[in-house]
Amino acid sequence: MSDSVAVVWDEALRAYDFGPGHPLAPIRVQLAMRLAREFGLLESPGVEVLAPVVPATLEQIADVHDLEYIAAVQRASLDPRDADAGRGLGTPDDPAFLGMHEASALVAGATLAAAQAVHSGRAQHAVNIAGGLHHAMPDAAAGFCIYNDIGVAIAWLLAQGVQRIAYIDVDVHHGDGVQQMFYDDPRVLTISLHESPLTLFPGTGFAEETGGPEALGSAVNVALPAGTGDQGWLRAFHAIVPDILEAFDPQVIVSQHGCDTHIDDPLAHLALTVDGQRMSYEAIHRWAHRYASGRWIAVGGGGYEWVDVVPRAWTHLIAEAAGTPIDPQAQTPEGFREFVAQTLGRTAPARMTDGAHPWPKPFDQGFDPADPVDAAILATRTAVFPLHGLVADPDPWF
């Protein structure tokens, strides 16, 4: 299905590091890239690795971040003791560290490189698993995110004249920073499936958040109850996303693939498997071709089970984008397992599957209003679908 794929990777991206004990450890990205390489994905026909990465410029970062905030990041980057907690810096979530500005600008530059590769036609798809810092706000750090690399890339695409960009966020946490940056811009559609804000950070992402007065319907939020697994999540995904994409008619799809929806993730409460996550990658790849002429930019995001989940999930993502999906029953390569044992003293997963076989039960074939997942789906459809000329409420069954 793919023509050409750019994978953005530079060992220098590991400098985005909040220090020992922080959940967002660079080892998780390193392990994912190691597994992808062991599978031969980076040498596959049509795959180009883009390196070295060039940092985003101050002007590019300032397209979505306040100058005062950027200055605060620069000060804390030179002296972490000068961190401004009022702007989210120097907090437990976002500890200040030496070189923080440069490391954050490099992550933004990597996602920008992915966007530039797709926009120029150099690649049809582009992947930067080191990116996905979707919580960074225009004027503050939040949720392990300093600069919003996704926002920087979307702003750049808009500046090139792209008129319709669809952003799909499948992280367990609401994609609040990206939503806020483009909340009143009808050129950007933000879709986020996440655990309910009633039970998880950041406390936003209710179905009623549908866009600013100049862009009603441009924000789509599906707030799923804690404990939702593959079946319910995929049901919601397919009940919302393709209809909205068809109505919006995007020219480019940008997707964030935080894999902290997994049942083993220590920071959240959804219950997906790697198999369910892989199916979401397949769907977004398919929709990129169906609705956006194949133009697809994919980034990483959250994911805090470093060994068992993140490497397998994002290797499946790279493989899907490359058009060479990995058989879920495939064994993980011996070289990867040895690296995990030597580096972390842990046993790596033996196969690329969790042994699940989910499938999305179609919502339009009937739903149960008393079911919490179906109620969440219906809340989103009711809030947003009429704004796109779509029917919100198929016939229920009881």
C-alpha positions as a Markdown table, in Angstrom:
| # | Residue | x | y | z |
|---|---|---|---|---|
| 1 | Met | 0.0 | 0.0 | 0.0 |
| 2 | Ser | 2.9 | 2.3 | 0.6 |
| 3 | Asp | 5.1 | 4.0 | -2.0 |
| 4 | Ser | 7.9 | 5.5 | 0.1 |
| 5 | Val | 8.4 | 6.0 | 3.8 |
| 6 | Ala | 10.7 | 8.3 | 5.8 |
| 7 | Val | 11.7 | 7.2 | 9.3 |
| 8 | Val | 13.2 | 10.1 | 11.2 |
| 9 | Trp | 15.8 | 9.0 | 13.8 |
| 10 | Asp | 18.9 | 10.4 | 15.3 |
| 11 | Glu | 20.7 | 9.1 | 18.4 |
| 12 | Ala | 20.8 | 12.8 | 19.5 |
| 13 | Leu | 17.1 | 12.6 | 20.1 |
| 14 | Arg | 17.9 | 10.6 | 23.3 |
| 15 | Ala | 18.9 | 13.9 | 24.9 |
| 16 | Tyr | 15.3 | 14.6 | 25.6 |
| 17 | Asp | 15.7 | 13.1 | 29.1 |
| 18 | Phe | 14.2 | 14.2 | 32.4 |
| 19 | Gly | 16.6 | 12.0 | 34.3 |
| 20 | Pro | 16.6 | 8.8 | 36.3 |
| 21 | Gly | 13.2 | 7.6 | 37.6 |
| 22 | His | 11.2 | 9.6 | 35.1 |
| 23 | Pro | 8.6 | 7.6 | 33.2 |
| 24 | Leu | 9.4 | 9.2 | 29.8 |
| 25 | Ala | 12.8 | 7.6 | 29.5 |
| 26 | Pro | 14.7 | 7.7 | 26.2 |
| 27 | Ile | 15.5 | 4.0 | 26.5 |
| 28 | Arg | 11.9 | 3.2 | 25.4 |
| 29 | Val | 12.5 | 4.9 | 22.0 |
| 30 | Gln | 16.0 | 3.3 | 21.7 |
| 31 | Leu | 14.5 | -0.1 | 22.3 |
| 32 | Ala | 11.8 | 0.5 | 19.7 |
| 33 | Met | 14.3 | 1.5 | 17.1 |
| 34 | Arg | 16.5 | -1.4 | 18.0 |
| 35 | Leu | 13.6 | -3.8 | 17.4 |
| 36 | Ala | 12.6 | -2.2 | 14.1 |
| 37 | Arg | 16.2 | -2.4 | 13.0 |
| 38 | Glu | 16.5 | -6.1 | 14.0 |
| 39 | Phe | 13.4 | -6.9 | 11.9 |
| 40 | Gly | 15.2 | -5.2 | 8.9 |
| 41 | Leu | 12.5 | -2.5 | 8.6 |
| 42 | Leu | 14.9 | 0.4 | 8.2 |
| 43 | Glu | 16.5 | -1.4 | 5.2 |
| 44 | Ser | 13.2 | -2.3 | 3.6 |
| 45 | Pro | 12.6 | -1.2 | 0.0 |
| 46 | Gly | 11.2 | 2.3 | -0.1 |
| 47 | Val | 12.3 | 3.2 | 3.5 |
| 48 | Glu | 14.6 | 6.1 | 4.0 |
| 49 | Val | 16.1 | 7.0 | 7.4 |
| 50 | Leu | 16.3 | 10.8 | 7.8 |
| 51 | Ala | 19.3 | 11.8 | 9.8 |
| 52 | Pro | 20.9 | 13.9 | 11.2 |
| 53 | Val | 18.0 | 15.9 | 12.6 |
| 54 | Val | 18.1 | 19.7 | 12.5 |
| 55 | Pro | 16.5 | 21.5 | 15.5 |
| 56 | Ala | 13.4 | 23.5 | 14.9 |
| 57 | Thr | 14.2 | 27.2 | 14.8 |
| 58 | Leu | 13.0 | 29.8 | 17.4 |
| 59 | Glu | 10.7 | 31.2 | 14.7 |
| 60 | Gln | 9.2 | 27.8 | 14.0 |
| 61 | Ile | 8.7 | 27.1 | 17.7 |
| 62 | Ala | 7.2 | 30.5 | 18.1 |
| 63 | Asp | 4.5 | 29.7 | 15.6 |
| 64 | Val | 2.7 | 27.8 | 18.4 |
| 65 | His | 4.5 | 28.9 | 21.7 |
| 66 | Asp | 4.6 | 32.3 | 23.3 |
| 67 | Leu | 8.0 | 34.1 | 23.2 |
| 68 | Glu | 7.9 | 34.5 | 27.0 |
| 69 | Tyr | 7.5 | 30.8 | 27.5 |
| 70 | Ile | 10.3 | 30.0 | 25.1 |
| 71 | Ala | 12.6 | 32.4 | 27.0 |
| 72 | Ala | 11.7 | 30.7 | 30.2 |
| 73 | Val | 12.6 | 27.3 | 28.7 |
| 74 | Gln | 15.9 | 28.8 | 27.5 |
| 75 | Arg | 16.7 | 30.1 | 31.0 |
| 76 | Ala | 15.9 | 26.8 | 32.7 |
| 77 | Ser | 18.0 | 25.0 | 30.0 |
| 78 | Leu | 21.0 | 27.0 | 31.0 |
| 79 | Asp | 20.4 | 26.7 | 34.8 |
| 80 | Pro | 17.7 | 24.3 | 35.9 |
| 81 | Arg | 17.5 | 26.2 | 39.2 |
| 82 | Asp | 15.9 | 29.0 | 37.3 |
| 83 | Ala | 12.9 | 26.9 | 36.2 |
| 84 | Asp | 9.6 | 28.8 | 36.3 |
| 85 | Ala | 7.1 | 26.5 | 38.0 |
| 86 | Gly | 4.3 | 28.8 | 36.9 |
| 87 | Arg | 5.0 | 27.8 | 33.4 |
| 88 | Gly | 5.2 | 24.1 | 34.3 |
| 89 | Leu | 8.9 | 23.9 | 34.4 |
| 90 | Gly | 10.9 | 22.3 | 37.2 |
| 91 | Thr | 7.8 | 20.3 | 38.3 |
| 92 | Pro | 7.8 | 16.5 | 38.9 |
| 93 | Asp | 6.2 | 16.0 | 35.5 |
| 94 | Asp | 8.6 | 18.3 | 33.7 |
| 95 | Pro | 11.9 | 18.6 | 35.6 |
| 96 | Ala | 14.3 | 21.2 | 34.2 |
| 97 | Phe | 17.6 | 19.8 | 32.8 |
| 98 | Leu | 20.7 | 21.2 | 31.2 |
| 99 | Gly | 20.2 | 21.5 | 27.4 |
| 100 | Met | 16.4 | 21.2 | 27.7 |
| 101 | His | 15.7 | 23.8 | 25.1 |
| 102 | Glu | 18.0 | 22.2 | 22.6 |
| 103 | Ala | 16.7 | 18.7 | 23.2 |
| 104 | Ser | 13.1 | 19.9 | 22.9 |
| 105 | Ala | 13.8 | 21.8 | 19.7 |
| 106 | Leu | 15.5 | 18.7 | 18.2 |
| 107 | Val | 12.3 | 16.7 | 18.9 |
| 108 | Ala | 10.3 | 19.4 | 17.2 |
| 109 | Gly | 12.8 | 19.4 | 14.3 |
| 110 | Ala | 12.4 | 15.7 | 13.9 |
| 111 | Thr | 8.6 | 15.9 | 13.5 |
| 112 | Leu | 9.0 | 18.9 | 11.3 |
| 113 | Ala | 11.4 | 16.9 | 9.1 |
| 114 | Ala | 8.7 | 14.2 | 8.8 |
| 115 | Ala | 6.1 | 16.8 | 7.7 |
| 116 | Gln | 8.5 | 18.3 | 5.2 |
| 117 | Ala | 9.3 | 14.9 | 3.7 |
| 118 | Val | 5.6 | 14.2 | 3.1 |
| 119 | His | 4.7 | 17.7 | 2.0 |
| 120 | Ser | 7.6 | 17.8 | -0.6 |
| 121 | Gly | 6.7 | 14.4 | -1.9 |
| 122 | Arg | 10.0 | 12.9 | -0.8 |
| 123 | Ala | 7.9 | 10.3 | 1.1 |
| 124 | Gln | 4.3 | 9.4 | 1.2 |
| 125 | His | 4.4 | 8.5 | 4.8 |
| 126 | Ala | 6.8 | 9.6 | 7.6 |
| 127 | Val | 7.3 | 8.3 | 11.1 |
| 128 | Asn | 9.0 | 10.0 | 14.1 |
| 129 | Ile | 8.5 | 7.8 | 17.2 |
| 130 | Ala | 10.6 | 10.2 | 19.3 |
| 131 | Gly | 7.9 | 12.8 | 18.8 |
| 132 | Gly | 4.3 | 13.1 | 20.0 |
| 133 | Leu | 4.6 | 15.7 | 22.9 |
| 134 | His | 1.0 | 16.6 | 22.7 |
| 135 | His | 0.5 | 18.2 | 26.1 |
| 136 | Ala | 2.8 | 21.2 | 25.7 |
| 137 | Met | 0.7 | 24.3 | 25.8 |
| 138 | Pro | 1.3 | 27.6 | 24.0 |
| 139 | Asp | 2.5 | 29.2 | 27.3 |
| 140 | Ala | 3.5 | 26.2 | 29.5 |
| 141 | Ala | 5.0 | 22.7 | 29.8 |
| 142 | Ala | 2.7 | 19.9 | 30.8 |
| 143 | Gly | 2.6 | 16.1 | 31.0 |
| 144 | Phe | 6.3 | 15.4 | 30.1 |
| 145 | Cys | 6.1 | 17.8 | 27.2 |
| 146 | Ile | 8.1 | 21.0 | 26.7 |
| 147 | Tyr | 7.6 | 22.0 | 23.1 |
| 148 | Asn | 4.7 | 20.7 | 21.1 |
| 149 | Asp | 6.4 | 19.1 | 18.1 |
| 150 | Ile | 3.1 | 18.2 | 16.6 |
| 151 | Gly | 1.8 | 21.8 | 16.8 |
| 152 | Val | 5.1 | 23.0 | 15.2 |
| 153 | Ala | 4.7 | 20.6 | 12.3 |
| 154 | Ile | 1.0 | 21.4 | 11.7 |
| 155 | Ala | 1.7 | 25.1 | 11.8 |
| 156 | Trp | 4.4 | 24.7 | 9.3 |
| 157 | Leu | 2.1 | 22.7 | 7.0 |
| 158 | Leu | -0.5 | 25.5 | 7.3 |
| 159 | Ala | 2.1 | 28.0 | 6.4 |
| 160 | Gln | 2.8 | 26.1 | 3.2 |
| 161 | Gly | -0.8 | 26.5 | 2.2 |
| 162 | Val | -2.3 | 23.1 | 3.3 |
| 163 | Gln | -6.0 | 23.9 | 4.0 |
| 164 | Arg | -7.3 | 20.7 | 5.7 |
| 165 | Ile | -5.2 | 18.7 | 8.2 |
| 166 | Ala | -6.7 | 15.9 | 10.3 |
| 167 | Tyr | -4.9 | 15.1 | 13.5 |
| 168 | Ile | -5.8 | 11.7 | 15.1 |
| 169 | Asp | -4.6 | 11.1 | 18.7 |
| 170 | Val | -4.8 | 7.5 | 20.1 |
| 171 | Asp | -2.8 | 8.2 | 23.3 |
| 172 | Val | -4.6 | 7.2 | 26.5 |
| 173 | His | -4.4 | 10.9 | 27.5 |
| 174 | His | -6.4 | 13.7 | 25.8 |
| 175 | Gly | -4.4 | 15.5 | 23.1 |
| 176 | Asp | -5.1 | 18.8 | 24.9 |
| 177 | Gly | -2.1 | 20.9 | 23.7 |
| 178 | Val | -2.7 | 20.3 | 20.0 |
| 179 | Gln | -6.4 | 20.9 | 20.5 |
| 180 | Gln | -5.9 | 24.2 | 22.2 |
| 181 | Met | -3.4 | 25.4 | 19.6 |
| 182 | Phe | -5.9 | 24.9 | 16.8 |
| 183 | Tyr | -9.2 | 25.0 | 18.6 |
| 184 | Asp | -10.5 | 28.0 | 16.6 |
| 185 | Asp | -8.9 | 27.1 | 13.3 |
| 186 | Pro | -11.3 | 25.4 | 10.9 |
| 187 | Arg | -8.3 | 24.1 | 8.8 |
| 188 | Val | -7.3 | 21.7 | 11.6 |
| 189 | Leu | -9.5 | 18.8 | 12.7 |
| 190 | Thr | -8.4 | 17.3 | 16.0 |
| 191 | Ile | -9.7 | 13.8 | 17.0 |
| 192 | Ser | -8.7 | 12.3 | 20.3 |
| 193 | Leu | -9.7 | 9.0 | 21.8 |
| 194 | His | -8.7 | 8.8 | 25.4 |
| 195 | Glu | -9.5 | 7.6 | 28.9 |
| 196 | Ser | -12.3 | 9.7 | 30.5 |
| 197 | Pro | -11.0 | 13.0 | 32.0 |
| 198 | Leu | -13.0 | 12.0 | 35.1 |
| 199 | Thr | -10.3 | 9.4 | 35.9 |
| 200 | Leu | -7.1 | 10.6 | 34.2 |
| 201 | Phe | -4.9 | 13.6 | 33.4 |
| 202 | Pro | -5.3 | 16.2 | 32.0 |
| 203 | Gly | -8.9 | 16.4 | 32.9 |
| 204 | Thr | -10.1 | 17.6 | 29.5 |
| 205 | Gly | -11.4 | 16.0 | 26.4 |
| 206 | Phe | -15.1 | 15.8 | 27.1 |
| 207 | Ala | -17.4 | 15.2 | 24.1 |
| 208 | Glu | -18.8 | 18.7 | 24.4 |
| 209 | Glu | -15.4 | 20.2 | 23.5 |
| 210 | Thr | -16.1 | 20.7 | 19.8 |
| 211 | Gly | -14.1 | 23.7 | 18.7 |
| 212 | Gly | -14.1 | 27.4 | 18.9 |
| 213 | Pro | -16.8 | 29.7 | 17.5 |
| 214 | Glu | -15.0 | 30.0 | 14.2 |
| 215 | Ala | -14.4 | 26.2 | 14.0 |
| 216 | Leu | -17.3 | 24.4 | 15.5 |
| 217 | Gly | -16.9 | 20.6 | 14.8 |
| 218 | Ser | -13.2 | 20.9 | 14.4 |
| 219 | Ala | -12.5 | 19.2 | 17.8 |
| 220 | Val | -13.7 | 15.6 | 18.3 |
| 221 | Asn | -13.3 | 13.9 | 21.7 |
| 222 | Val | -14.2 | 10.4 | 22.6 |
| 223 | Ala | -13.8 | 9.9 | 26.4 |
| 224 | Leu | -13.8 | 6.2 | 27.1 |
| 225 | Pro | -14.4 | 4.7 | 30.6 |
| 226 | Ala | -11.6 | 3.2 | 32.5 |
| 227 | Gly | -11.2 | -0.5 | 31.8 |
| 228 | Thr | -12.1 | -0.2 | 28.1 |
| 229 | Gly | -10.4 | -3.0 | 26.2 |
| 230 | Asp | -9.7 | -3.8 | 22.5 |
| 231 | Gln | -13.3 | -4.5 | 21.5 |
| 232 | Gly | -14.8 | -1.3 | 23.0 |
| 233 | Trp | -11.9 | 0.9 | 21.9 |
| 234 | Leu | -12.0 | -0.3 | 18.3 |
| 235 | Arg | -15.8 | -0.1 | 18.3 |
| 236 | Ala | -15.5 | 3.6 | 19.3 |
| 237 | Phe | -12.6 | 4.3 | 16.9 |
| 238 | His | -14.6 | 3.0 | 13.9 |
| 239 | Ala | -17.9 | 4.5 | 15.0 |
| 240 | Ile | -16.4 | 8.0 | 15.0 |
| 241 | Val | -13.2 | 8.5 | 12.9 |
| 242 | Pro | -13.9 | 7.4 | 9.3 |
| 243 | Asp | -17.2 | 9.3 | 9.1 |
| 244 | Ile | -15.6 | 12.5 | 10.3 |
| 245 | Leu | -12.6 | 12.1 | 8.0 |
| 246 | Glu | -14.9 | 11.6 | 5.0 |
| 247 | Ala | -16.9 | 14.7 | 5.9 |
| 248 | Phe | -13.7 | 16.8 | 6.5 |
| 249 | Asp | -11.8 | 15.6 | 3.4 |
| 250 | Pro | -8.3 | 16.1 | 4.8 |
| 251 | Gln | -5.3 | 16.7 | 2.6 |
| 252 | Val | -2.9 | 15.3 | 5.2 |
| 253 | Ile | -3.3 | 13.1 | 8.2 |
| 254 | Val | -1.1 | 13.5 | 11.3 |
| 255 | Ser | -1.4 | 10.8 | 14.0 |
| 256 | Gln | -0.1 | 10.5 | 17.5 |
| 257 | His | 0.5 | 6.9 | 18.7 |
| 258 | Gly | 1.0 | 6.9 | 22.4 |
| 259 | Cys | 0.8 | 3.2 | 23.4 |
| 260 | Asp | -0.1 | 3.9 | 27.0 |
| 261 | Thr | -3.6 | 2.5 | 26.3 |
| 262 | His | -2.1 | -0.9 | 26.9 |
| 263 | Ile | -3.4 | -3.0 | 29.9 |
| 264 | Asp | 0.1 | -3.2 | 31.3 |
| 265 | Asp | 0.8 | 0.5 | 31.2 |
| 266 | Pro | 1.5 | 1.8 | 34.8 |
| 267 | Leu | 0.1 | 5.3 | 34.4 |
| 268 | Ala | -3.4 | 4.7 | 33.0 |
| 269 | His | -6.4 | 2.5 | 33.1 |
| 270 | Leu | -7.4 | 1.3 | 29.6 |
| 271 | Ala | -6.9 | -2.4 | 28.7 |
| 272 | Leu | -5.8 | -2.6 | 25.1 |
| 273 | Thr | -3.3 | -5.2 | 23.8 |
| 274 | Val | -0.6 | -4.8 | 21.3 |
| 275 | Asp | -2.9 | -6.5 | 18.9 |
| 276 | Gly | -5.6 | -3.9 | 19.3 |
| 277 | Gln | -3.1 | -1.1 | 19.0 |
| 278 | Arg | -1.7 | -2.7 | 15.8 |
| 279 | Met | -5.2 | -2.7 | 14.3 |
| 280 | Ser | -5.5 | 1.0 | 14.9 |
| 281 | Tyr | -2.3 | 1.5 | 12.9 |
| 282 | Glu | -3.7 | -0.5 | 10.1 |
| 283 | Ala | -6.9 | 1.5 | 10.1 |
| 284 | Ile | -5.1 | 4.9 | 10.1 |
| 285 | His | -2.9 | 3.7 | 7.2 |
| 286 | Arg | -5.9 | 2.7 | 5.3 |
| 287 | Trp | -7.7 | 5.9 | 5.9 |
| 288 | Ala | -4.6 | 8.0 | 4.9 |
| 289 | His | -4.9 | 6.4 | 1.5 |
| 290 | Arg | -8.7 | 6.6 | 1.3 |
| 291 | Tyr | -9.1 | 10.2 | 2.5 |
| 292 | Ala | -5.7 | 12.0 | 2.2 |
| 293 | Ser | -4.1 | 10.5 | -1.0 |
| 294 | Gly | -1.7 | 8.6 | 1.3 |
| 295 | Arg | -0.2 | 11.6 | 3.0 |
| 296 | Trp | 0.4 | 10.4 | 6.5 |
| 297 | Ile | 2.7 | 11.7 | 9.3 |
| 298 | Ala | 2.9 | 9.5 | 12.4 |
| 299 | Val | 4.6 | 10.2 | 15.7 |
| 300 | Gly | 5.0 | 8.4 | 19.0 |
| 301 | Gly | 3.8 | 9.7 | 22.4 |
| 302 | Gly | 3.2 | 8.1 | 25.7 |
| 303 | Gly | 3.9 | 4.6 | 26.7 |
| 304 | Tyr | 5.6 | 3.6 | 30.0 |
| 305 | Glu | 5.9 | -0.1 | 29.9 |
| 306 | Trp | 9.3 | 0.2 | 28.2 |
| 307 | Val | 10.1 | -3.4 | 27.4 |
| 308 | Asp | 6.9 | -5.4 | 26.9 |
| 309 | Val | 4.8 | -2.8 | 25.1 |
| 310 | Val | 6.5 | 0.2 | 23.6 |
| 311 | Pro | 9.1 | -1.5 | 21.3 |
| 312 | Arg | 6.6 | -4.0 | 19.9 |
| 313 | Ala | 3.8 | -1.4 | 19.4 |
| 314 | Trp | 6.0 | 1.2 | 17.6 |
| 315 | Thr | 7.8 | -1.5 | 15.6 |
| 316 | His | 4.4 | -2.6 | 14.3 |
| 317 | Leu | 3.7 | 1.1 | 13.5 |
| 318 | Ile | 6.9 | 1.5 | 11.5 |
| 319 | Ala | 6.2 | -1.8 | 9.7 |
| 320 | Glu | 2.6 | -0.8 | 8.9 |
| 321 | Ala | 3.8 | 2.5 | 7.5 |
| 322 | Ala | 6.4 | 0.8 | 5.4 |
| 323 | Gly | 3.8 | -1.5 | 3.9 |
| 324 | Thr | 5.6 | -4.6 | 5.4 |
| 325 | Pro | 3.4 | -5.5 | 8.4 |
| 326 | Ile | 4.9 | -8.0 | 10.8 |
| 327 | Asp | 3.1 | -11.3 | 11.5 |
| 328 | Pro | 1.8 | -11.0 | 15.1 |
| 329 | Gln | 3.0 | -14.5 | 15.7 |
| 330 | Ala | 6.5 | -13.7 | 14.7 |
| 331 | Gln | 9.2 | -14.2 | 17.3 |
| 332 | Thr | 11.1 | -11.2 | 18.4 |
| 333 | Pro | 14.7 | -11.4 | 17.0 |
| 334 | Glu | 17.3 | -12.9 | 19.2 |
| 335 | Gly | 19.5 | -9.9 | 19.0 |
| 336 | Phe | 16.8 | -7.7 | 20.5 |
| 337 | Arg | 16.2 | -10.1 | 23.3 |
| 338 | Glu | 19.9 | -10.3 | 24.1 |
| 339 | Phe | 20.1 | -6.5 | 24.1 |
| 340 | Val | 17.2 | -6.2 | 26.6 |
| 341 | Ala | 18.7 | -8.7 | 28.9 |
| 342 | Gln | 22.2 | -7.1 | 28.8 |
| 343 | Thr | 20.9 | -3.5 | 29.1 |
| 344 | Leu | 18.0 | -3.8 | 31.5 |
| 345 | Gly | 18.4 | -7.3 | 33.0 |
| 346 | Arg | 14.9 | -8.1 | 31.9 |
| 347 | Thr | 13.4 | -10.8 | 29.7 |
| 348 | Ala | 12.0 | -9.4 | 26.4 |
| 349 | Pro | 8.7 | -10.6 | 25.1 |
| 350 | Ala | 9.1 | -13.6 | 22.8 |
| 351 | Arg | 6.5 | -12.7 | 20.2 |
| 352 | Met | 5.0 | -9.7 | 18.5 |
| 353 | Thr | 1.5 | -10.5 | 19.8 |
| 354 | Asp | -0.3 | -10.6 | 23.1 |
| 355 | Gly | -2.5 | -13.4 | 21.7 |
| 356 | Ala | -5.6 | -11.3 | 21.3 |
| 357 | His | -7.9 | -11.3 | 18.2 |
| 358 | Pro | -10.1 | -8.3 | 18.5 |
| 359 | Trp | -12.5 | -7.0 | 15.9 |
| 360 | Pro | -14.6 | -3.8 | 15.9 |
| 361 | Lys | -18.3 | -4.6 | 16.2 |
| 362 | Pro | -20.1 | -2.0 | 14.0 |
| 363 | Phe | -22.0 | 0.7 | 15.9 |
| 364 | Asp | -24.4 | 1.4 | 13.2 |
| 365 | Gln | -25.7 | -2.2 | 13.4 |
| 366 | Gly | -27.2 | -1.3 | 16.8 |
| 367 | Phe | -26.1 | -0.1 | 20.2 |
| 368 | Asp | -27.0 | -0.3 | 23.9 |
| 369 | Pro | -27.4 | 3.2 | 25.5 |
| 370 | Ala | -26.8 | 1.6 | 28.9 |
| 371 | Asp | -23.4 | 0.3 | 27.9 |
| 372 | Pro | -20.7 | 2.8 | 29.1 |
| 373 | Val | -18.7 | 2.5 | 25.9 |
| 374 | Asp | -21.7 | 2.9 | 23.7 |
| 375 | Ala | -22.8 | 5.9 | 25.8 |
| 376 | Ala | -19.4 | 7.5 | 25.2 |
| 377 | Ile | -19.7 | 6.9 | 21.5 |
| 378 | Leu | -23.2 | 8.4 | 21.3 |
| 379 | Ala | -22.1 | 11.4 | 23.4 |
| 380 | Thr | -19.4 | 12.2 | 20.8 |
| 381 | Arg | -21.6 | 11.6 | 17.8 |
| 382 | Thr | -24.4 | 13.7 | 19.3 |
| 383 | Ala | -22.0 | 16.6 | 20.0 |
| 384 | Val | -20.1 | 16.6 | 16.7 |
| 385 | Phe | -21.8 | 14.7 | 13.9 |
| 386 | Pro | -24.6 | 17.2 | 13.2 |
| 387 | Leu | -21.9 | 19.9 | 12.8 |
| 388 | His | -20.6 | 17.9 | 9.9 |
| 389 | Gly | -24.0 | 17.1 | 8.4 |
| 390 | Leu | -23.9 | 13.5 | 9.7 |
| 391 | Val | -26.5 | 11.4 | 11.5 |
| 392 | Ala | -25.6 | 11.0 | 15.1 |
| 393 | Asp | -28.0 | 8.3 | 16.3 |
| 394 | Pro | -28.5 | 5.0 | 14.5 |
| 395 | Asp | -31.3 | 2.7 | 15.7 |
| 396 | Pro | -30.6 | 1.4 | 19.2 |
| 397 | Trp | -31.1 | -2.1 | 20.4 |
| 398 | Phe | -31.8 | -2.9 | 24.0 |
